[in-house]
Amino acid sequence: MSIYSTSVDSEIRPIPNTHFAVLLAAVLDKGVPFRFQAGGFSMSPFIRDGDVITLAPLSKPLRCGQVAAFVHPLSNRLVVHRAIRCLNADYLFKGDHSPHPDGWAQHRQVLGRVVRVERNGRRIRLGLGWESRIIALGSRLGLLLPLVSVLLAISRPFKRESSR
C-alpha cells in the first residue's frame, strides 16, 4: 500500500509506510476515524487501487471477515487486509487478491478497521457487510480468487450491453 501527501508546491510525494503507520495510530488513538487513498491491488476487487477508505478505531475485537489496518508481524509495515481467521485476540490476515496469508497478528498490532470504501465519489458496500464472512471463508479455503475470476468473466457481457 502506498500513501501519498501533497506538499506546499502541489507535488505529490509518498509518505514512508512506517511514518504513516505512526500517524494513523495517533489519530485512531484519539477516537477519530482516518480517511486516506489506498494504493495497491492486494484487496481487489473489493478495495481497488485509488479507492478512498475510512478506518475507525477498534471498539471491540475484530470479527472474521472484517478488513483492518495492522502492522505486519514480520515486516513491521502497515497493511490493510481481511481477517480470514480469528482465534481469541489473534488474527490471520490475507489480501483478497493475495495467494498466501500474511501470517498471524495479535490484537495489539491491529490499528483500526475499514468502515467505508469510496470509489469515484460513490460508496462501495460489497465486501464489508454480511458477505465479508463468506469472502473470508472462500479466501481461507483458496476458493475466492477462482470464484471472483469466474464472476467477473460472466459479468463482462452484461456490462457491455448496459453501456450501449
DSSP file (Angstrom, degrees, kcal/mol; ACC not computed):
  #  RESIDUE AA STRUCTURE BP1 BP2  ACC     N-H-->O    O-->H-N    N-H-->O    O-->H-N    TCO  KAPPA ALPHA  PHI   PSI    X-CA   Y-CA   Z-CA
    1    1 A M              0   0    0      0, 0.0     2,-0.4     0, 0.0    39,-0.2   0.000 360.0 360.0 360.0 132.7    0.0    0.0    0.0
    2    2 A S        -     0   0    0     14,-0.0     2,-0.4    12,-0.0    38,-0.0  -0.900 360.0-158.9-109.2 138.9    1.3    3.4   -0.9
    3    3 A I  E     -A   15   0A   0     12,-0.5    12,-2.4    -2,-0.4     2,-0.3  -0.946  10.3-160.6-117.8 137.3    0.3    6.5    0.9
    4    4 A Y  E     -A   14   0A   0     -2,-0.4     2,-0.3    10,-0.3    33,-0.2  -0.871   8.4-168.0-123.0 153.2    0.6   10.0   -0.6
    5    5 A S  E     -A   13   0A   0      8,-2.5     8,-2.7    -2,-0.3     2,-0.5  -0.979  20.7-129.1-134.3 147.2    0.7   13.5    0.7
    6    6 A T  E     -A   12   0A   0     -2,-0.3     6,-0.2     6,-0.2     2,-0.1  -0.857  26.6-154.9 -97.3 129.2    0.5   16.8   -1.1
    7    7 A S    >   -     0   0    0      4,-1.7     3,-1.9    -2,-0.5    -1,-0.0  -0.318  35.8 -88.6 -94.0-179.2    3.3   19.3   -0.3
    8    8 A V  T 3  S+     0   0    0      1,-0.3    -1,-0.1     2,-0.1    -2,-0.0   0.847 127.3  53.9 -59.1 -37.1    3.3   23.1   -0.4
    9    9 A D  T 3  S-     0   0    0      2,-0.1    -1,-0.3     1,-0.1     3,-0.1   0.257 116.0-114.7 -85.8  15.3    4.4   23.1   -4.1
   10   10 A S  S <  S+     0   0    0     -3,-1.9     2,-0.4     1,-0.2    -2,-0.1   0.550  71.2 138.9  64.5  10.8    1.5   20.7   -5.0
   11   11 A E        -     0   0    0      1,-0.0    -4,-1.7    -5,-0.0     2,-0.5  -0.728  54.8-127.4 -83.2 132.9    3.9   17.9   -5.9
   12   12 A I  E     +A    6   0A   0     -2,-0.4    -6,-0.2    -6,-0.2    -1,-0.0  -0.697  33.1 179.9 -84.9 126.4    2.5   14.6   -4.6
   13   13 A R  E     -A    5   0A   0     -8,-2.7    -8,-2.5    -2,-0.5     2,-0.1  -0.970  28.1-111.9-128.0 140.9    5.1   12.7   -2.6
   14   14 A P  E     -A    4   0A   0      0, 0.0   -10,-0.3     0, 0.0   -12,-0.0  -0.427  21.8-137.0 -71.3 145.0    4.9    9.4   -0.9
   15   15 A I  E     -A    3   0A   0    -12,-2.4   -12,-0.5    -2,-0.1     5,-0.1  -0.886  34.2-105.4 -95.3 128.0    4.8    9.2    2.9
   16   16 A P     >  -     0   0    0      0, 0.0     4,-2.4     0, 0.0     3,-0.4  -0.262  27.5-121.9 -55.0 139.3    7.1    6.4    4.2
   17   17 A N  H  > S+     0   0    0      1,-0.2     4,-2.4     2,-0.2     5,-0.2   0.860 109.8  51.5 -52.4 -44.8    5.0    3.5    5.4
   18   18 A T  H  > S+     0   0    0      1,-0.2     4,-1.6     2,-0.2    -1,-0.2   0.884 111.1  48.0 -65.5 -37.7    6.4    3.4    8.9
   19   19 A H  H  > S+     0   0    0     -3,-0.4     4,-2.3     2,-0.2    -1,-0.2   0.895 111.1  51.1 -67.1 -39.8    5.7    7.2    9.3
   20   20 A F  H  X S+     0   0    0     -4,-2.4     4,-3.1     1,-0.2    -2,-0.2   0.898 106.5  54.4 -64.6 -39.7    2.2    6.8    8.0
   21   21 A A  H  X S+     0   0    0     -4,-2.4     4,-2.5    -5,-0.2    -1,-0.2   0.892 109.0  48.5 -60.6 -40.3    1.5    3.9   10.5
   22   22 A V  H  X S+     0   0    0     -4,-1.6     4,-2.2     2,-0.2    -1,-0.2   0.927 113.4  46.8 -66.0 -45.0    2.6    6.2   13.4
   23   23 A L  H  X S+     0   0    0     -4,-2.3     4,-2.2     2,-0.2    -2,-0.2   0.930 113.3  49.1 -61.2 -46.9    0.3    9.0   12.2
   24   24 A L  H  X S+     0   0    0     -4,-3.1     4,-2.6     1,-0.2     5,-0.2   0.925 111.6  48.5 -59.4 -47.2   -2.6    6.6   11.6
   25   25 A A  H  X S+     0   0    0     -4,-2.5     4,-2.3     1,-0.2    -1,-0.2   0.895 110.5  51.9 -61.7 -40.9   -2.2    5.0   15.1
   26   26 A A  H  X S+     0   0    0     -4,-2.2     4,-0.7     2,-0.2    -1,-0.2   0.907 112.4  44.7 -64.3 -41.8   -2.0    8.5   16.7
   27   27 A V  H ><>S+     0   0    0     -4,-2.2     5,-1.4     1,-0.2     3,-0.9   0.940 115.1  46.9 -68.3 -46.6   -5.2    9.7   15.1
   28   28 A L  H ><5S+     0   0    0     -4,-2.6     3,-1.9     1,-0.3    -2,-0.2   0.846 104.3  62.0 -65.6 -32.7   -7.1    6.5   15.8
   29   29 A D  H 3<5S+     0   0    0     -4,-2.3    -1,-0.3     1,-0.3    -2,-0.2   0.773  98.4  58.1 -61.8 -24.9   -5.9    6.5   19.4
   30   30 A K  T <<5S-     0   0    0     -3,-0.9    -1,-0.3    -4,-0.7    -2,-0.2   0.472 121.4-110.8 -82.0  -2.1   -7.8    9.8   19.8
   31   31 A G  T < 5S+     0   0    0     -3,-1.9    -3,-0.2     1,-0.3    -2,-0.1   0.666  76.4 131.4  82.5  16.8  -11.0    8.0   18.7
   32   32 A V      < -     0   0    0     -5,-1.4    -1,-0.3    24,-0.1    -2,-0.2  -0.862  59.6-117.2-106.8 134.4  -11.2    9.8   15.4
   33   33 A P        -     0   0    0      0, 0.0     2,-0.4     0, 0.0    23,-0.2  -0.300  26.1-142.1 -63.3 154.9  -11.8    8.0   12.0
   34   34 A F  E     -B   55   0B   0     21,-2.6    21,-3.4     2,-0.0     2,-0.4  -0.988  12.7-164.8-126.8 127.2   -9.0    8.2    9.5
   35   35 A R  E     +B   54   0B   0     -2,-0.4     2,-0.3    19,-0.2    19,-0.2  -0.930  21.0 147.0-116.5 132.3   -9.6    8.6    5.7
   36   36 A F  E     -B   53   0B   0     17,-2.4    17,-2.9    -2,-0.4     2,-0.5  -0.982  48.3 -94.4-157.2 166.3   -7.0    8.0    3.0
   37   37 A Q  E     -B   52   0B   0     -2,-0.3    15,-0.2    15,-0.2   -33,-0.2  -0.751  40.1-135.9 -89.3 125.4   -6.5    6.8   -0.5
   38   38 A A        -     0   0    0     13,-3.1    12,-2.7    -2,-0.5     2,-0.4  -0.484  15.7-158.8 -79.2 148.6   -5.4    3.1   -0.7
   39   39 A G        +     0   0    0     10,-0.2     2,-0.2    -2,-0.2    10,-0.1  -0.990  46.5  37.9-128.5 139.3   -2.7    2.0   -3.0
   40   40 A G  S    S-     0   0    0     -2,-0.4     3,-0.1   -39,-0.2    -2,-0.0  -0.474  70.8-104.6 114.1 174.1   -2.1   -1.4   -4.4
   41   41 A F  S >  S+     0   0    0     -2,-0.2     3,-1.4     7,-0.1    -1,-0.1   0.289  79.8 105.9-123.0   6.6   -4.1   -4.4   -5.7
   42   42 A S  T 3  S+     0   0    0      1,-0.3    55,-3.4    54,-0.1    56,-0.5   0.693  87.3  43.4 -68.6 -17.9   -3.9   -6.9   -2.9
   43   43 A M  T >> S+     0   0    0      4,-0.3     4,-2.0    53,-0.2     3,-1.0   0.290  94.2 166.1-108.3   8.8   -7.6   -6.3   -1.9
   44   44 A S  T <4  +     0   0    0     -3,-1.4     4,-0.1     1,-0.3    -3,-0.1  -0.399  52.7  21.5 -65.6 142.5   -9.0   -6.2   -5.4
   45   45 A P  T 34 S+     0   0    0      0, 0.0    -1,-0.3     0, 0.0     3,-0.2  -0.991 128.9  43.8 -95.1  -0.1  -11.8   -6.3   -6.4
   46   46 A F  T <4 S+     0   0    0     -3,-1.0     2,-0.4     1,-0.3    -2,-0.2   0.887 129.2  22.5 -76.6 -37.8  -13.4   -5.2   -3.1
   47   47 A I  S  < S-     0   0    0     -4,-2.0    -4,-0.3    -6,-0.1    -1,-0.3  -0.990  84.9-165.5-125.9 122.3  -10.9   -2.4   -2.5
   48   48 A R    >   -     0   0    0     -2,-0.4     3,-2.3    -3,-0.2   -10,-0.2  -0.650  34.4 -80.4-107.6 161.2   -9.1   -1.2   -5.6
   49   49 A D  T 3  S+     0   0    0      1,-0.3   -10,-0.2    -2,-0.2    -1,-0.1  -0.399 120.0  21.7 -56.5 125.4   -6.0    1.0   -6.1
   50   50 A G  T 3  S+     0   0    0    -12,-2.7    -1,-0.3     1,-0.3    70,-0.2   0.248  88.6 134.8  95.8 -12.0   -7.1    4.6   -5.6
   51   51 A D    <   -     0   0    0     -3,-2.3   -13,-3.1   -14,-0.1     2,-0.6  -0.351  56.5-124.6 -63.8 151.5  -10.2    3.9   -3.6
   52   52 A V  E     -BC  37 118B   0     66,-2.6    66,-2.7   -15,-0.2     2,-0.4  -0.893  31.0-168.7 -99.7 123.9  -10.7    6.1   -0.5
   53   53 A I  E     -BC  36 117B   0    -17,-2.9   -17,-2.4    -2,-0.6     2,-0.5  -0.868  12.8-148.6-115.8 148.6  -11.0    4.0    2.7
   54   54 A T  E     -BC  35 116B   0     62,-2.4    61,-2.9    -2,-0.4    62,-1.1  -0.967  10.9-159.7-116.1 126.4  -12.1    5.1    6.1
   55   55 A L  E     -BC  34 114B   0    -21,-3.4   -21,-2.6    -2,-0.5    59,-0.2  -0.846   4.2-159.9-103.2 141.0  -10.6    3.4    9.2
   56   56 A A  E     - C   0 113B   0     57,-2.7    57,-2.1    -2,-0.4   -28,-0.1  -0.890  29.7 -98.2-115.7 150.6  -12.3    3.5   12.6
   57   57 A P  E     - C   0 112B   0      0, 0.0     2,-0.6     0, 0.0    55,-0.2  -0.285  46.2-100.7 -60.5 151.9  -10.7    2.9   15.9
   58   58 A L        +     0   0    0     53,-0.5     4,-0.0     1,-0.2   -27,-0.0  -0.660  42.4 171.1 -77.4 121.1  -11.3   -0.6   17.3
   59   59 A S  S    S+     0   0    0     -2,-0.6    -1,-0.2     1,-0.3    53,-0.0   0.591  73.0   6.3-101.9 -16.2  -14.0   -0.6   19.9
   60   60 A K  S    S-     0   0    0      0, 0.0    -1,-0.3     0, 0.0     0, 0.0  -0.949 100.2 -66.2-154.0 167.6  -14.2   -4.4   20.2
   61   61 A P        -     0   0    0      0, 0.0    -2,-0.1     0, 0.0    28,-0.1  -0.191  60.9 -98.0 -58.7 152.5  -12.3   -7.3   18.8
   62   62 A L        -     0   0    0      1,-0.1     2,-0.3    -4,-0.0     6,-0.0  -0.317  31.1-135.9 -66.6 152.0  -12.4   -8.0   15.0
   63   63 A R    >   -     0   0    0      1,-0.1     3,-2.1    -2,-0.0    20,-0.2  -0.815  36.7 -87.7-102.5 152.5  -14.8  -10.5   13.6
   64   64 A C  T 3  S+     0   0    0     -2,-0.3    20,-0.2     1,-0.3     3,-0.1  -0.368 116.3  30.5 -57.3 132.3  -13.7  -12.9   10.9
   65   65 A G  T 3  S+     0   0    0     18,-3.2    -1,-0.3     1,-0.4    19,-0.1   0.106  87.5 125.1 102.6 -20.4  -14.2  -11.2    7.5
   66   66 A Q    <   -     0   0    0     -3,-2.1    17,-2.8    17,-0.1     2,-0.4  -0.418  58.4-128.9 -73.3 150.1  -13.6   -7.7    8.7
   67   67 A V  E     +D   82   0B   0     47,-0.4    47,-3.1    15,-0.2     2,-0.3  -0.838  36.3 171.1 -99.5 133.6  -11.0   -5.6    6.9
   68   68 A A  E     -DE  81 113B   0     13,-2.8    13,-1.8    -2,-0.4     2,-0.5  -0.947  36.2-119.1-142.6 159.0   -8.4   -3.9    9.1
   69   69 A A  E     +DE  80 112B   0     43,-2.9    42,-2.7    -2,-0.3    43,-1.3  -0.869  45.0 161.4 -95.4 132.2   -5.2   -2.0    9.1
   70   70 A F  E     -DE  79 110B   0      9,-2.6     9,-2.5    -2,-0.5     2,-0.7  -0.963  45.8-104.1-146.8 162.0   -2.4   -3.7   11.1
   71   71 A V  E     -D   78   0B   0     38,-2.3     7,-0.2    -2,-0.3     5,-0.1  -0.828  46.9-116.2 -90.3 118.3    1.3   -3.7   11.5
   72   72 A H     >  -     0   0    0      5,-3.3     4,-2.0    -2,-0.7     5,-0.1  -0.297  17.8-134.8 -57.9 131.1    2.6   -6.8    9.6
   73   73 A P  T  4 S+     0   0    0      0, 0.0    -1,-0.1     0, 0.0    30,-0.1   0.752  98.5  31.7 -64.4 -25.3    4.2   -9.2   12.2
   74   74 A L  T  4 S+     0   0    0     28,-0.2    -2,-0.1     3,-0.1    29,-0.0   0.848 129.4  30.6 -99.0 -42.4    7.3   -9.9   10.0
   75   75 A S  T  4 S-     0   0    0      2,-0.1     3,-0.1     0, 0.0    -3,-0.0   0.627  88.7-136.0 -94.0 -13.7    7.9   -6.7    8.0
   76   76 A N     <  +     0   0    0     -4,-2.0     2,-0.3     1,-0.2    -5,-0.0   0.744  59.5 137.4  59.8  24.8    6.6   -4.2   10.5
   77   77 A R        -     0   0    0     -5,-0.1    -5,-3.3   -56,-0.0     2,-0.3  -0.729  62.9-104.7 -99.0 150.8    4.8   -2.5    7.6
   78   78 A L  E     +D   71   0B   0     -2,-0.3     2,-0.3    -7,-0.2    -7,-0.2  -0.579  45.4 177.6 -72.7 132.1    1.3   -1.1    7.6
   79   79 A V  E     -D   70   0B   0     -9,-2.5    -9,-2.6    -2,-0.3     2,-0.6  -0.986  25.7-150.8-137.3 145.1   -1.1   -3.4    5.7
   80   80 A V  E     +D   69   0B   0     -2,-0.3     2,-0.3   -11,-0.2   -11,-0.2  -0.940  42.6 136.8-117.6 106.7   -4.8   -3.3    5.1
   81   81 A H  E     -D   68   0B   0    -13,-1.8   -13,-2.8    -2,-0.6     2,-0.3  -0.851  52.5 -89.0-141.7 174.7   -6.2   -6.8    4.6
   82   82 A R  E     -DF  67  94B   0     12,-1.8    12,-2.1    -2,-0.3     2,-0.7  -0.693  31.8-123.5 -92.8 138.7   -9.1   -9.1    5.7
   83   83 A A  E     + F   0  93B   0    -17,-2.8   -18,-3.2    -2,-0.3    10,-0.3  -0.730  31.7 175.5 -77.7 114.2   -9.1  -11.2    8.8
   84   84 A I  E     +     0   0B   0      8,-3.1     2,-0.3    -2,-0.7     9,-0.2   0.587  68.3  26.4-100.1 -12.0   -9.7  -14.7    7.5
   85   85 A R  E     - F   0  92B   0      7,-1.2     7,-2.4   -22,-0.1     2,-0.4  -0.982  64.0-166.8-147.3 140.5   -9.4  -16.5   10.9
   86   86 A C  E     + F   0  91B   0     -2,-0.3     2,-0.5     5,-0.2     5,-0.2  -0.974   9.9 172.0-132.2 117.8  -10.0  -15.2   14.4
   87   87 A L  E >   - F   0  90B   0      3,-2.6     3,-2.4    -2,-0.4     2,-0.3  -0.950  66.3 -57.6-127.9 110.0   -8.8  -17.0   17.4
   88   88 A N  T 3  S-     0   0    0     -2,-0.5     0, 0.0     1,-0.3     0, 0.0  -0.406 121.1 -19.5  55.6-116.9   -9.2  -15.2   20.7
   89   89 A A  T 3  S+     0   0    0     -2,-0.3    18,-2.2    -3,-0.1     2,-0.4   0.050 120.3  94.4-108.8  24.7   -7.2  -12.0   20.2
   90   90 A D  E <   -FG  87 106B   0     -3,-2.4    -3,-2.6    16,-0.2     2,-0.4  -0.927  54.8-165.0-117.3 143.3   -5.1  -13.3   17.3
   91   91 A Y  E     -FG  86 105B   0     14,-3.0    14,-3.0    -2,-0.4     2,-0.6  -0.980  17.2-146.2-132.0 138.6   -6.0  -12.8   13.6
   92   92 A L  E     -FG  85 104B   0     -7,-2.4    -8,-3.1    -2,-0.4    -7,-1.2  -0.924  28.7-162.3 -99.7 118.6   -4.8  -14.4   10.4
   93   93 A F  E     +FG  83 103B   0     10,-1.5     9,-3.3    -2,-0.6    10,-0.7  -0.715  15.6 169.4-104.4 152.3   -4.9  -11.8    7.7
   94   94 A K  E     -F   82   0B   0    -12,-2.1   -12,-1.8    -2,-0.3     2,-0.2  -0.956  34.3-116.5-157.6 140.1   -4.9  -12.1    3.9
   95   95 A G    >   -     0   0    0      5,-0.4     3,-1.6    -2,-0.3   -52,-0.2  -0.553  27.7-125.2 -73.0 143.7   -5.4   -9.8    1.0
   96   96 A D  T 3  S+     0   0    0      1,-0.3   -53,-0.2    -2,-0.2    -1,-0.1   0.779 113.5  38.0 -62.1 -26.0   -8.5  -10.7   -1.1
   97   97 A H  T 3  S+     0   0    0    -55,-3.4    -1,-0.3    47,-0.0   -54,-0.2   0.195  97.5 103.4-108.4  14.0   -6.2  -10.9   -4.2
   98   98 A S    <   -     0   0    0     -3,-1.6    47,-0.1   -56,-0.5     4,-0.0  -0.774  63.3-146.3 -99.3 141.5   -3.2  -12.4   -2.5
   99   99 A P  S    S+     0   0    0      0, 0.0    -1,-0.1     0, 0.0    46,-0.0   0.767  81.4  39.1 -76.5 -23.8   -2.4  -16.1   -2.9
  100  100 A H  S    S-     0   0    0      1,-0.0    -5,-0.4     2,-0.0    -2,-0.0  -0.931  86.0-105.6-130.2 149.1   -1.0  -16.5    0.7
  101  101 A P        -     0   0    0      0, 0.0    -7,-0.3     0, 0.0     3,-0.1  -0.263  23.4-129.3 -65.7 158.7   -1.9  -15.3    4.1
  102  102 A D        -     0   0    0     -9,-3.3     2,-0.2     1,-0.3   -28,-0.2   0.727  53.9-107.4 -78.0 -23.7    0.2  -12.6    5.8
  103  103 A G  E     -G   93   0B   0    -10,-0.7   -10,-1.5   -30,-0.1    -1,-0.3  -0.572  50.5 -43.8 113.4 175.0    0.6  -14.6    9.0
  104  104 A W  E     -G   92   0B   0     -2,-0.2     2,-0.4   -12,-0.2   -12,-0.2  -0.577  50.8-169.8 -83.9 139.7   -0.9  -14.1   12.4
  105  105 A A  E     -G   91   0B   0    -14,-3.0   -14,-3.0    -2,-0.3     2,-0.2  -0.963  19.0-125.8-125.7 146.1   -1.2  -10.7   14.1
  106  106 A Q  E >>  -G   90   0B   0     -2,-0.4     3,-2.1   -16,-0.2     4,-0.5  -0.529  29.6-107.1 -87.5 158.7   -2.1  -10.0   17.7
  107  107 A H  G >4 S+     0   0    0    -18,-2.2     3,-1.4     1,-0.3   -17,-0.1   0.841 118.9  60.8 -53.6 -37.3   -4.9   -7.6   18.6
  108  108 A R  G 34 S+     0   0    0      1,-0.3    -1,-0.3   -19,-0.2   -19,-0.0   0.686  99.6  56.9 -67.8 -16.3   -2.4   -5.0   19.8
  109  109 A Q  G <4 S+     0   0    0     -3,-2.1   -38,-2.3   -39,-0.1     2,-0.5   0.564  86.8  93.4 -88.1 -10.5   -0.9   -4.9   16.2
  110  110 A V  E <<  - E   0  70B   0     -3,-1.4   -40,-0.3    -4,-0.5   -52,-0.1  -0.738  51.8-177.0 -87.7 125.8   -4.3   -4.0   14.7
  111  111 A L  E     -     0   0B   0    -42,-2.7   -53,-0.5    -2,-0.5     2,-0.3   0.849  57.8 -35.2 -92.3 -39.0   -4.8   -0.2   14.4
  112  112 A G  E     -CE  57  69B   0    -43,-1.3   -43,-2.9   -55,-0.2     2,-0.3  -0.978  55.5-106.6-173.7 168.8   -8.3    0.1   13.1
  113  113 A R  E     -CE  56  68B   0    -57,-2.1   -57,-2.7    -2,-0.3     2,-0.4  -0.849  34.0-107.8-114.4 151.1  -11.0   -1.5   10.9
  114  114 A V  E     +C   55   0B   0    -47,-3.1   -47,-0.4    -2,-0.3   -59,-0.2  -0.611  39.2 166.7 -75.8 124.1  -12.3   -0.4    7.5
  115  115 A V  E     +     0   0B   0    -61,-2.9     2,-0.3    -2,-0.4   -60,-0.2   0.504  63.1  26.5-114.2 -11.2  -15.8    1.0    7.8
  116  116 A R  E     -C   54   0B   0    -62,-1.1   -62,-2.4     2,-0.0     2,-0.4  -0.985  53.7-168.2-155.8 141.4  -16.2    2.7    4.4
  117  117 A V  E     -CH  53 124B   0      7,-0.6     7,-3.5    -2,-0.3     2,-0.4  -1.000  10.8-168.6-130.0 131.8  -14.8    2.4    0.9
  118  118 A E  E     -CH  52 123B   0    -66,-2.7   -66,-2.6    -2,-0.4     2,-0.4  -0.974   4.9-174.8-123.3 135.5  -15.4    5.0   -1.8
  119  119 A R  E >  S- H   0 122B   0      3,-3.1     3,-1.8    -2,-0.4   -68,-0.1  -0.987  76.6 -14.2-130.6 122.1  -14.7    4.7   -5.5
  120  120 A N  T 3  S-     0   0    0     -2,-0.4    -1,-0.1     1,-0.3     3,-0.1   0.873 129.8 -53.5  53.8  39.8  -15.1    7.6   -7.8
  121  121 A G  T 3  S+     0   0    0      1,-0.2     2,-0.4   -69,-0.0    -1,-0.3   0.460 117.7 109.5  79.6   1.0  -17.0    9.5   -5.1
  122  122 A R  E <  S-H  119   0B   0     -3,-1.8    -3,-3.1     0, 0.0     2,-0.2  -0.899  72.4-113.1-114.7 141.9  -19.5    6.7   -4.5
  123  123 A R  E     -H  118   0B   0     -2,-0.4     2,-0.5    -5,-0.2    -5,-0.3  -0.503  24.2-153.6 -73.1 133.4  -19.8    4.4   -1.5
  124  124 A I  E     +H  117   0B   0     -7,-3.5    -7,-0.6    -2,-0.2    -1,-0.0  -0.941  18.6 172.3-108.0 123.7  -18.9    0.8   -2.1
  125  125 A R    >>  +     0   0    0     -2,-0.5     3,-2.0    -9,-0.1     4,-0.6   0.730  42.4 107.2-102.5 -27.5  -20.6   -1.6    0.3
  126  126 A L  T 34 S+     0   0    0      1,-0.3    -2,-0.0     2,-0.2     0, 0.0  -0.315  84.1  23.8 -60.3 126.5  -19.7   -5.0   -1.2
  127  127 A G  T 34 S+     0   0    0     -2,-0.1    -1,-0.3   -80,-0.0   -81,-0.1   0.258 113.1  67.4 104.5 -10.7  -17.1   -6.8    0.9
  128  128 A L  T <4 S+     0   0    0     -3,-2.0    -2,-0.2   -62,-0.1   -61,-0.1   0.498  90.2  64.2-116.1  -8.7  -17.8   -5.0    4.2
  129  129 A G  S >< S-     0   0    0     -4,-0.6     3,-2.0   -63,-0.0     4,-0.3   0.167 114.1 -47.4 -95.9-147.3  -21.2   -6.3    5.1
  130  130 A W  T >  S+     0   0    0      1,-0.3     3,-1.1     2,-0.2     4,-0.5   0.794 129.9  64.9 -58.0 -30.4  -22.7   -9.7    5.9
  131  131 A E  T 3> S+     0   0    0      1,-0.2     4,-2.4     2,-0.2    -1,-0.3   0.613  78.1  85.7 -71.1 -11.0  -20.9  -11.2    2.9
  132  132 A S  H <> S+     0   0    0     -3,-2.0     4,-2.3     1,-0.2    -1,-0.2   0.835  86.7  53.1 -62.1 -31.6  -17.5  -10.5    4.5
  133  133 A R  H <> S+     0   0    0     -3,-1.1     4,-2.2    -4,-0.3    -1,-0.2   0.884 109.3  48.1 -69.8 -37.7  -17.6  -13.8    6.4
  134  134 A I  H  > S+     0   0    0     -4,-0.5     4,-2.7     2,-0.2    -2,-0.2   0.901 111.4  50.7 -67.6 -40.4  -18.3  -15.7    3.2
  135  135 A I  H  X S+     0   0    0     -4,-2.4     4,-2.5     2,-0.2    -2,-0.2   0.918 110.2  50.1 -62.0 -43.8  -15.4  -13.9    1.5
  136  136 A A  H  X S+     0   0    0     -4,-2.3     4,-2.7     2,-0.2    -2,-0.2   0.912 111.7  47.7 -62.0 -43.2  -13.1  -14.7    4.4
  137  137 A L  H  X S+     0   0    0     -4,-2.2     4,-2.1     2,-0.2     6,-0.2   0.934 112.5  48.8 -64.1 -45.6  -14.1  -18.4    4.3
  138  138 A G  H  <>S+     0   0    0     -4,-2.7     5,-2.9     1,-0.2     6,-1.4   0.889 113.2  48.2 -60.1 -39.6  -13.6  -18.5    0.5
  139  139 A S  H ><5S+     0   0    0     -4,-2.5     3,-1.0     4,-0.2    -2,-0.2   0.917 110.5  50.6 -66.2 -44.6  -10.2  -16.8    0.9
  140  140 A R  H 3<5S+     0   0    0     -4,-2.7    -2,-0.2     1,-0.2    -1,-0.2   0.856 112.9  46.5 -62.8 -35.6   -9.1  -19.2    3.6
  141  141 A L  T 3<5S-     0   0    0     -4,-2.1    -1,-0.2    -5,-0.2    -2,-0.2   0.471 115.0-115.1 -86.3  -2.6  -10.1  -22.2    1.5
  142  142 A G  T < 5S+     0   0    0     -3,-1.0    -3,-0.2    -4,-0.4    -2,-0.1   0.701  88.9 108.8  77.8  18.9   -8.3  -20.9   -1.6
  143  143 A L     >< +     0   0    0     -5,-2.9     4,-2.1    -6,-0.2    -4,-0.2   0.590  51.6  80.9-101.8 -14.2  -11.6  -20.5   -3.5
  144  144 A L  H  > S+     0   0    0     -6,-1.4     4,-2.9     1,-0.2     5,-0.3   0.940  91.0  47.3 -64.6 -50.9  -12.0  -16.7   -3.6
  145  145 A L  H  > S+     0   0    0      1,-0.2     4,-2.3     2,-0.2    -1,-0.2   0.924 114.8  45.4 -61.6 -46.5   -9.7  -15.9   -6.5
  146  146 A P  H  > S+     0   0    0      0, 0.0     4,-2.1     0, 0.0    -1,-0.2   0.915 115.1  48.9 -61.9 -39.8  -11.1  -18.5   -8.8
  147  147 A L  H  X S+     0   0    0     -4,-2.1     4,-2.6     2,-0.2    -2,-0.2   0.924 111.5  48.0 -65.5 -44.5  -14.7  -17.6   -7.9
  148  148 A V  H  X S+     0   0    0     -4,-2.9     4,-2.7     1,-0.2     5,-0.2   0.903 110.1  53.4 -62.8 -41.1  -14.1  -13.9   -8.4
  149  149 A S  H  X S+     0   0    0     -4,-2.3     4,-2.1    -5,-0.3    -1,-0.2   0.918 111.1  46.0 -59.6 -44.1  -12.4  -14.6  -11.8
  150  150 A V  H  X S+     0   0    0     -4,-2.1     4,-2.4     2,-0.2    -2,-0.2   0.931 113.1  49.2 -65.0 -45.9  -15.4  -16.6  -13.0
  151  151 A L  H  X S+     0   0    0     -4,-2.6     4,-2.1     1,-0.2    -2,-0.2   0.884 111.5  49.2 -62.9 -39.1  -17.9  -14.0  -11.7
  152  152 A L  H  X S+     0   0    0     -4,-2.7     4,-1.3     2,-0.2    -1,-0.2   0.907 111.2  49.7 -66.4 -40.6  -16.0  -11.2  -13.5
  153  153 A A  H  < S+     0   0    0     -4,-2.1    -2,-0.2    -5,-0.2    -1,-0.2   0.889 112.5  47.7 -64.1 -39.3  -15.9  -13.2  -16.7
  154  154 A I  H  < S+     0   0    0     -4,-2.4     4,-0.5     1,-0.2    -1,-0.2   0.872 111.9  49.7 -68.7 -37.0  -19.6  -13.8  -16.5
  155  155 A S  H  X S+     0   0    0     -4,-2.1     4,-2.0     1,-0.2     3,-0.3   0.702  90.0  81.0 -78.9 -19.2  -20.5  -10.2  -15.8
  156  156 A R  H  X S+     0   0    0     -4,-1.3     4,-2.1     1,-0.2    -1,-0.2   0.908  90.2  50.0 -57.3 -46.9  -18.4   -8.7  -18.6
  157  157 A P  H  > S+     0   0    0      0, 0.0     4,-2.0     0, 0.0    -1,-0.2   0.883 110.7  51.4 -60.8 -34.7  -21.0   -9.3  -21.4
  158  158 A F  H  > S+     0   0    0     -4,-0.5     4,-2.3    -3,-0.3    -2,-0.2   0.870 108.0  51.5 -69.0 -36.3  -23.7   -7.7  -19.2
  159  159 A K  H  X S+     0   0    0     -4,-2.0     4,-1.2     2,-0.2    -1,-0.2   0.900 109.5  49.9 -66.3 -39.4  -21.6   -4.6  -18.6
  160  160 A R  H  < S+     0   0    0     -4,-2.1     4,-0.4     1,-0.2     3,-0.2   0.912 112.0  48.4 -64.3 -42.1  -21.0   -4.2  -22.4
  161  161 A E  H >< S+     0   0    0     -4,-2.0     3,-1.1     1,-0.2    -2,-0.2   0.903 110.4  50.2 -63.9 -42.7  -24.8   -4.5  -23.0
  162  162 A S  H 3< S+     0   0    0     -4,-2.3    -1,-0.2     1,-0.2    -2,-0.2   0.725 105.3  57.9 -72.2 -19.6  -25.8   -2.0  -20.3
  163  163 A S  T 3<        0   0    0     -4,-1.2    -1,-0.2    -3,-0.2    -2,-0.2   0.545 360.0 360.0 -86.4  -5.9  -23.3    0.6  -21.6
  164  164 A R    <         0   0    0     -3,-1.1    -1,-0.2    -4,-0.4    -2,-0.1   0.463 360.0 360.0 -85.3 360.0  -24.8    0.7  -25.1
